[in-house]
Every structure is written in C-alpha cells, then in structure tokens.
Amino acid sequence: MTPEQIIATLKTLVDEGKVLTDPADLDNYGKDWTKIYPPKPLAIVFPKTTEQVQALVTFANEADVALVPSGGRTGLSAGAVAANGEVVVAFDYMNQIVDFNASDRTVRCQAGVITEQLQTFAEDNGLYYPVDFASAGSSQLGGNLSTNAGGIKVIRYGMSRDWVAGLTVVTGKGDVLELNKDLEKNNTGYDLRHLFIGAEGTLGFITEATMKLTRKPDNLTVLVLGLNDLTNTMDVLQTFQNRIDLTAYEFFSHQAMQHVLAHGQVQAPFETEAPYYALLEFEAVSDQVMDDAMGLFEQCVENGWVLDGVISQSETQAKNLWMLREGISESIAPRTPYKNDISVVVSKVPEFLTEIDQVVTEHYPDFEIIWFGHIGDGNLHLNILKPEDLPKEEFFEKCQQVNKWVFEIVERYQGSVSAEHGVGMTKKPYLQYTRSETEIAYLRAIKQVFDPKGVMNPGKVFDL
C-alpha cells in the first residue's frame, strides 16, 4: 500500500478527525524527552476504545505497517520515538476512569489516564495511589506500565507492576486479552500481566488497567540531612529503617543542590554545607514516632554520619524540602545534561557511585557531575553537564564513551543499565551488560509468540 492508501484506511478505523499528518503534529507526537532521534512518523492516530486499537493492529498486520505507542512522551530511552515512518498510536483520548470499586479499592482506567489524574481521583475518594514521580502531571498510565515506572516511593510501595490488579491488552496478533480479571488470588498458570508490564509496547498495547489503591498516608514528614560522607547514606538508611517505615529515601550531591538554589525557587535547608544530602520521608502518626525520629537523628550526629539536619514542621515546609530534590532536573536542563538511569543492590551504591565518579573525572576533568536519585532502592541518576565551550555534538560523542565505562561498571556490580525508563533505543546497544545472551534469546522467542509479524514498536529493546 502507498502511504496515502495507509492514511486513508487509518481514517476509517478511528473517529473523524483523529488522524493527523501535519508536520508539527508528526514532530510533537513522534518523539519523547530524549530528542536524540529525529521523529519521522507517517501519521498520528488517536483511538478511543480497545476495539479501535484492535482494528488498528489487525490492519497493521495485514498491511505490514509498524505501530509505535505514544503516551505522555516523558520517557528517556526513546521507547516512544517513531523515527522510521511508523504510525504513532497516541492514547490521549483514551483517558477515562471507567469504574471504581470502593470495597475492592480498585479503579479501572483507560491507558491514557494521566498519573496525576489517577492520584487525584484516589484522593477524592479517600484513598491513595502511591506511584509518584516528577512527570506525574503529564505521564500516562499505559506508558507507566509499559516501562514499569518506579519513582520516589518505591522503598515503601514498590513499582507500578505491584499495583496492577488486571489488564486489557491487544497483542501484536490483534487478540484482546483480559488478564487476571482483577483477582487478588489467581494461581492458574503463567501470569501474563507481567509480560506486558515493562515490555514497552513490543508485545502488544495496554488499553485498560485495573489499579489497586491504598489508604492515604498520615502526616507525611520530611527530614533532610547533610551527610559527612557518601557511605553514610547506608548508615543512616539502616539506622532509620530499623525503627521507622520510610515512605521515601532520596539523596543528592552538594553540586546538585547548588543548581537548585541558583534557580531561586527554594532556600538552603541549613547553613552547614555537606558533600551529600539525604531526604527521608515518613508518617509521623504519633508523638512517639517523632521522638524516635529525633532520637535517631541525634544518634547519627553522634556517630559522625550527619553534619546537620532539618525536619518539616508543616506541609508547606515539607513541599519546600522536597523541592531540593525534585527541582534538580529542571535546574540543570539548560546545561544540556547527559543522563543515565542505573541501579545496583542498595548496599553496593556508595562504592558503585564512587567508582563511576572516579572514571568519568579521570578522563574528562572538565565535566561537572551531578548525582541524585532514589538511593533507598538502589536507583541512581547520573547527570553530566555540558561544558559551555564544548559543542553539543562533541559532548554527546564523548558521552558515548562514558556510556561504555559506566555500563562496564554496571555489569561488574551486576546492576541494571535501565532502572526506570526502559530500554527503548538508547539502551538497546547495552542490553547485554544486564541481560545474558540466553535471556535475550528467550525475550526474542516471547516476542515472536505475541507479535510474529514484528509490527509492535519495532527496533525497541532488542533487534530481531
């Protein structure tokens, strides 16, 4: 079929006006936050129902048309980039919350529901959806599940997959599967939910999900500590976890905080400067919990792990303290940062980070390194800022060498080259640093079962 014939057929499969081919739309919907690969989609199509998605996939198989899913396009691995004439399937109009069960504490959502929309719905019904991250205002549930998004609360609440009671998916063959039927207990063979969660749309498209909700946390309190040394992050974590259930445990370097402060939206938490900072969040449900927290803080100071600290006295102060961590990405964005999202077992974080820091600094002493991340679950965000006098092309070329050094260290520590954002295209060349060749062969075999013609997000995760 010619491109014109394909577009004409697409228009018969969705509602009127829901196929776009304007260059500005192709550019907008054909990329994510990576901006590495120029978007070149054939068309953007907006289904409104599972049946329309099924019709699109069926047509894709018949006409040998590649499909790329598009949610909030906040990914950092180019998993939602259409760079080779694909048809982008955007879920923006599949944004309805279709059912709520207060007794089961579950909510049925279409794939285009915004994360913050789900969080607000839960709050309006006296409940809580705990998966949270900086892009919650624009990321969509289908994309979150397709990358198994984590965020800032994983230490307490786990990853996105831990909150899925059921899924509706359209496979690469065009079959509609209702997975798990929202059951809490269902031990009847393979749980196919967990193949589609984290698969980045390569096996099929998630069209609806039943999400679990929980009780709203009570009196969340934030403690920011200035640490004497990076290894003290583990000392503090172990000390607090032995007595208090933390809802978050984040860290950031002094350099990272300096960029946030220079941005002008928040003040320093205290006068004392420290090389690293830890942010702890917990439920202060009683005076006893607060007394325990203060006692643990004093113990950390006495042991020489902590130089100074501050604890929130109000919800406003807690939000301001969170800004020290959540404002980092925005504050460094003008410096064209090279980003890497990696993870290791929590206990290995200090030595792992130190080794990467030393390798990068040794080879590129003029590179400014910004560290932050979800240290409580072993997830680190490595950011390297482009020197102002270095051309962008040369900077990214040098960063490709950095990738090789970083991922060799990741492999040695048996970590992951992608903790949160999936593999997509940017991490595809490095998949073997985390997955064995035998594992990748099984992944390819699974892909063949669900998408034998290879129409679902081709070129992502691995090549066939």
Secondary structure, 3 states (H helix, E strand, C coil): CCHHHHHHHHHHHCCCCCEECCHHHHHHHCCCCCCCCCCCCCEEECCCCHHHHHHHHHHHHHHCCCEEEECCCCCCCCCCCCCCCCEEEECCCCCCEEEEECCCCEEEEECCCEHHHHHHHHHHCCEECCCCCCCCCCCEHHHHHHCCCCCCCHHHHCCHHHHEEEEEEEECCCCEEEEHHHCCCCCCCCCCHHHHCCCCCCCEEEEEEEEECEECCCCEEEEEEEECCCCHHHHHHHHHHCCCCEEEEEEEEHHHHHHHHHHCCCCCCCCCCCCEEEEEEEECCCHHHHHHHHHHHHHHHHCCCEEEEEECCCHHHHHHHHHHHHCHHHHHHHHCCEEEEEECCHHHHHHHHHHHHHHHHHHCCCCEEEEEEEHHHCEEEEEEECCCCCCHHHHHHHHHHHHHHHHHHHHHCCCECCCCCCCCCCCHHHHHHCCCHHHHHHHHHHHHHHCCCCCECCCCCCCC
